[in-house]
Amino acid sequence: MTDFFISLGMDAGWAFFVATLAGILLIALPLMLAVAMVIYVDRKVWAAINLRRGPNVVGPFGLLQSFADGLKVFLQETIIPSASNKGIFILAPIITFTVALLAWAVIPFDAGVVLADINVGLLYILAISSLSVYGVTMAGWASNSKYPFFSAMRAAAQMISYEVSIGFILVCVVLYAGTFNLTGIVEAQRGHGLGIVNGYWFNILLFPMWVMFFISALAETQRVPFDLTEAESELVAGYQTEYSSMAFALFWLGEYANILLMCALNTLLFFGGWLPPVDWAPLYWVPGFIWFLLKTFFFFFMFSWVMATVPRYRYDQLMRLGWKVFLPLSLLFVFLISGWLMLTRYGGAA
């Protein structure tokens, strides 16, 4: 894109700046539109599973419901509790929303269609996703209210617990792919399963890692059955209790942007990204980004399906699953995959 702006007669420095800004807008604006639509889809899936109609009044088939909700919160008054720490209270939703967008900088939507194709893309995502806990913790503490504070403590413990196992799961993927670059990881999955299937999910050693990653992604994004931070029967609305208007909306936008990010990571790390499911020439006629969007939407449907059908865990069950089940299992598979690759790929060389 930089070359295009240079061809228009721009200075190289300005061309790079405008190209980067255009790339950011091309990701951020469609992402915000996608968030609005997946909230609608989320509600429709819940309604269908519970034999209800869901949003159906605003716009054709209720498609404009999310935009009506957005307009409503935009027009509401922002109320800041008198006893809160006002600076941190306002900063918390901004951090949550900003961090949710930052991770998308390294997500490849197709071959070469990525804002920053860095060699350590996976490490970047792991680092950025770790920062999301700060927004939640700041919101809970700054509200100066017991329920948001309890929620913030739960969120911090929950995110840290499942990031540990996610880290080891990503190590397993990196061992097979031989790179931290997300484009490289997708290309390494081409024909991986019996020379036909594009994706690591077909691998008997990596399929359990995908199952653990999917469940950990639910916990990382505080979705049912791991939504202990927003358990309305215990904590009203959790860390969002004292928020209103656009501050509240920023938390929702950040939450759904994170959910879409986790769906995209499931697609990129285990299901071949923009590659078709099967390495068959006619399937490559479909543009890569269409395959990427279809797979990401499929995983979002699975997120919604789980939310509508699975009951909430108790907090001790949540912690037990993270520390006593996923952590030892992910460590075991790091050992097994390392040993298998040493025997098969590297010929047992020391």
C-alpha positions in Angstrom: 0.0 0.0 0.0 3.0 2.3 0.7 4.1 1.9 -2.9 0.7 3.0 -4.1 0.8 6.2 -2.2 4.4 6.8 -3.4 3.2 6.4 -7.0 0.7 9.2 -6.3 3.7 11.5 -5.7 3.9 11.4 -1.9 7.1 11.5 0.1 8.1 8.0 1.3 7.7 9.0 5.0 4.2 10.4 4.5 3.3 7.5 2.2 4.2 5.0 4.9 2.2 7.0 7.5 -0.9 7.3 5.3 -0.7 3.6 4.3 -0.4 2.5 8.0 -3.4 4.7 8.9 -5.4 3.4 6.1 -4.6 -0.2 7.1 -5.6 0.5 10.7 -9.0 1.9 9.5 -9.5 -1.0 7.1 -9.3 -3.3 10.1 -10.9 -1.2 12.9 -14.0 0.0 11.1 -15.1 -3.4 9.6 -14.3 -5.0 13.0 -16.6 -2.5 14.8 -19.3 -3.4 12.2 -18.6 -7.1 12.7 -19.0 -6.7 16.5 -22.4 -5.0 16.1 -23.5 -7.9 13.8 -22.1 -10.7 16.0 -24.0 -9.3 19.0 -27.1 -9.7 16.9 -26.1 -13.2 15.8 -25.3 -14.1 19.4 -28.8 -13.1 20.5 -30.4 -14.9 17.6 -28.6 -18.1 18.4 -29.5 -18.0 22.1 -33.2 -17.3 21.1 -33.3 -20.2 18.6 -31.8 -22.7 21.1 -34.3 -21.5 23.7 -37.2 -21.6 21.2 -37.6 -17.8 21.2 -37.6 -15.3 18.3 -34.8 -12.9 19.5 -34.4 -9.4 18.0 -37.0 -9.0 15.3 -38.4 -5.5 15.4 -35.7 -2.9 14.6 -34.9 -3.2 10.9 -35.5 -6.2 8.6 -35.3 -9.4 10.7 -34.1 -7.2 13.6 -30.7 -6.5 11.9 -30.5 -3.0 13.2 -31.1 -3.9 16.9 -27.4 -3.5 17.8 -27.2 -0.1 16.2 -30.3 1.0 18.1 -28.7 -0.2 21.3 -25.5 1.7 20.4 -27.5 4.9 19.8 -29.3 4.4 23.1 -26.1 4.2 25.2 -24.5 7.0 23.2 -27.4 9.3 24.2 -27.4 8.3 27.8 -25.7 10.3 30.6 -22.3 9.1 31.8 -22.6 8.8 35.5 -19.4 8.7 37.6 -19.8 7.6 41.2 -18.8 10.3 43.6 -16.6 8.0 45.7 -14.8 6.5 42.7 -11.3 7.2 41.5 -12.5 9.3 38.6 -9.3 9.2 36.4 -8.9 5.4 36.6 -12.7 4.9 36.3 -12.7 6.7 33.0 -9.5 5.1 31.8 -10.5 1.5 32.4 -13.0 1.0 29.5 -10.7 2.9 27.2 -7.8 0.5 28.0 -10.1 -2.5 27.6 -11.3 -1.3 24.2 -7.9 -0.2 22.9 -6.1 -3.4 23.9 -8.8 -5.5 22.2 -8.1 -3.7 18.9 -4.3 -3.8 19.2 -4.1 -7.6 18.8 -5.7 -7.5 15.4 -2.6 -5.8 13.9 -0.9 -9.1 13.4 -4.0 -11.2 12.3 -3.6 -12.3 8.6 -7.0 -12.4 6.8 -5.4 -13.9 3.7 -1.9 -14.4 2.3 -0.2 -11.0 2.6 -3.4 -9.3 3.9 -2.1 -8.3 7.4 -1.2 -4.9 8.9 2.0 -6.1 10.5 3.4 -9.4 9.4 6.0 -9.7 12.2 8.1 -12.8 13.0 6.9 -12.9 16.6 3.2 -12.4 15.9 2.1 -15.1 18.3 4.2 -13.7 21.1 2.7 -10.3 20.4 -0.8 -11.6 20.7 0.0 -13.4 23.9 1.5 -10.2 25.4 -1.4 -8.0 24.2 -4.1 -10.4 25.5 -2.3 -10.4 28.9 -2.9 -6.6 29.1 -6.7 -7.0 28.9 -6.8 -7.9 32.6 -5.6 -4.4 33.5 -8.8 -2.7 32.2 -11.0 -5.1 34.2 -8.9 -4.8 37.4 -8.8 -1.0 37.1 -12.6 -0.8 36.6 -13.3 -3.0 39.6 -10.9 -1.1 41.9 -11.8 2.4 40.7 -15.5 1.9 41.2 -15.0 1.8 45.0 -17.8 -0.7 45.3 -17.6 -4.3 46.7 -19.2 -6.2 43.8 -17.0 -4.7 41.0 -14.0 -5.2 43.3 -14.8 -8.9 43.8 -15.4 -9.2 40.1 -12.0 -7.6 39.3 -10.2 -10.1 41.6 -12.0 -13.0 40.0 -11.1 -11.7 36.5 -7.4 -11.3 37.4 -7.2 -14.9 38.8 -9.1 -16.4 35.9 -7.2 -14.7 33.1 -3.8 -15.6 34.7 -4.9 -19.2 35.3 -5.9 -19.9 31.7 -3.1 -17.8 30.1 -0.6 -20.3 31.5 -2.2 -23.2 29.8 -2.8 -21.2 26.6 0.9 -20.4 26.6 1.9 -24.1 26.6 -0.7 -24.9 24.0 0.8 -22.3 21.7 4.3 -23.8 22.3 2.9 -27.1 20.9 1.7 -25.3 17.7 5.0 -23.4 17.4 7.0 -26.7 17.8 5.1 -28.2 14.8 5.1 -25.0 12.6 8.7 -24.0 13.5 7.8 -20.3 13.6 6.0 -17.6 15.7 4.8 -15.9 12.5 1.0 -16.4 12.0 1.3 -16.5 8.2 4.0 -19.2 8.5 1.9 -21.2 11.0 -1.0 -21.2 8.5 1.2 -22.2 5.6 2.7 -25.1 7.7 -0.8 -26.5 7.9 -1.2 -26.9 4.1 -1.9 -30.6 3.4 -0.8 -31.5 7.0 -3.5 -34.2 7.5 -2.6 -37.1 5.2 -1.5 -34.7 2.6 -5.1 -33.6 2.0 -6.5 -31.9 5.1 -5.4 -28.3 5.7 -5.1 -27.9 9.5 -3.5 -29.1 12.6 -6.8 -30.3 14.0 -6.4 -33.6 12.1 -3.2 -34.3 14.0 -3.8 -36.8 16.9 -1.3 -34.9 19.1 -2.7 -31.5 18.3 -6.4 -32.2 18.4 -6.5 -32.4 22.2 -4.6 -29.1 22.2 -7.3 -27.5 20.1 -10.0 -28.7 22.5 -8.1 -27.2 25.4 -7.4 -24.0 23.5 -11.1 -23.6 22.7 -12.2 -24.1 26.3 -9.4 -21.8 27.6 -10.5 -19.2 25.1 -14.0 -19.3 26.6 -12.4 -18.7 30.1 -10.1 -16.0 28.7 -13.0 -14.0 27.3 -15.2 -14.7 30.4 -17.9 -16.5 28.4 -20.3 -19.0 29.7 -19.6 -21.4 31.5 -16.8 -19.3 32.8 -18.5 -15.9 33.2 -17.8 -15.8 36.9 -16.7 -12.1 36.6 -20.2 -11.1 35.6 -22.3 -13.6 37.6 -25.5 -11.6 37.9 -26.8 -13.8 40.7 -23.8 -13.0 42.8 -22.1 -9.8 41.5 -25.0 -7.8 39.9 -23.0 -7.0 36.7 -19.5 -7.5 38.0 -16.8 -4.9 37.2 -19.3 -3.1 34.9 -21.9 -2.5 37.7 -21.1 1.2 38.2 -20.7 2.0 34.4 -23.3 3.6 32.1 -23.5 5.2 28.7 -20.5 4.8 26.3 -18.1 3.7 29.1 -20.4 0.6 29.5 -20.5 0.2 25.7 -16.7 0.2 25.4 -16.5 -2.8 27.7 -19.0 -4.6 25.4 -17.1 -3.7 22.3 -13.8 -4.8 23.8 -15.4 -8.1 25.0 -16.8 -9.0 21.6 -13.6 -7.9 19.8 -11.7 -10.3 22.1 -14.2 -13.1 21.4 -13.8 -12.6 17.6 -10.0 -12.6 18.1 -10.1 -15.9 19.9 -12.3 -17.3 17.1 -9.8 -16.0 14.6 -6.9 -17.7 16.5 -8.8 -21.0 16.5 -9.0 -20.6 12.8 -5.4 -19.6 12.3 -3.7 -22.0 14.7 -5.6 -25.2 14.1 -8.0 -25.0 11.1 -5.7 -23.6 8.3 -6.6 -19.9 8.4 -7.5 -18.7 4.9 -6.8 -22.2 3.4 -9.8 -24.3 2.3 -10.6 -27.3 4.6 -9.2 -29.7 1.9 -6.1 -29.2 -0.3 -8.1 -29.6 -3.5 -7.6 -27.2 -6.4 -11.2 -26.1 -7.1 -11.6 -25.0 -3.5 -8.9 -22.4 -4.0 -11.1 -20.6 -6.4 -12.9 -19.2 -3.3 -10.9 -16.2 -2.0 -8.9 -17.0 1.1 -10.5 -14.3 3.2 -13.9 -15.9 2.6 -12.6 -19.2 4.1 -11.1 -17.2 7.0 -14.4 -15.4 7.7 -16.5 -18.6 7.4 -14.3 -20.5 9.8 -14.2 -17.6 12.3 -18.0 -17.3 12.1 -18.3 -21.1 12.7 -16.3 -20.7 15.9 -18.4 -17.8 17.0 -21.4 -20.0 16.5 -19.8 -22.6 18.8 -19.2 -19.8 21.4 -22.9 -18.9 21.3 -24.0 -22.5 21.3 -22.0 -23.2 24.5 -23.3 -20.0 26.1 -26.9 -21.0 25.5 -26.6 -24.6 26.7 -23.9 -25.0 29.3 -24.5 -24.1 33.0 -22.1 -21.8 34.8 -19.2 -23.4 36.7 -18.5 -22.7 40.4 -15.4 -20.7 41.0 -13.5 -23.6 42.6 -14.3 -25.7 39.6 -13.0 -23.0 37.3 -9.7 -22.8 39.2 -9.4 -26.6 39.4 -9.9 -27.0 35.7 -7.2 -24.4 34.9 -4.5 -25.5 37.4 -5.1 -29.2 38.0 -6.3 -30.3 34.6 -5.2 -28.0 31.7 -1.8 -27.0 33.1 -0.4 -30.6 33.6 -2.1 -31.8 30.4 -0.6 -29.0 28.3 2.9 -29.6 29.9 2.5 -33.3 29.1 1.7 -32.6 25.5 4.7 -30.2 25.1 6.9 -33.1 26.2 5.1 -35.7 23.9 5.2 -33.4 20.9 8.8 -32.4 21.4 9.7 -36.1 21.7 7.7 -37.1 18.6 9.3 -34.4 16.5 12.8 -35.3 17.7 12.2 -38.9 16.6 10.4 -38.2 13.3 11.5 -34.8 12.0 15.0 -34.5 13.4 15.9 -38.2 13.4 16.5 -38.5 17.1 19.5 -36.1 16.9 20.6 -34.7 20.3 
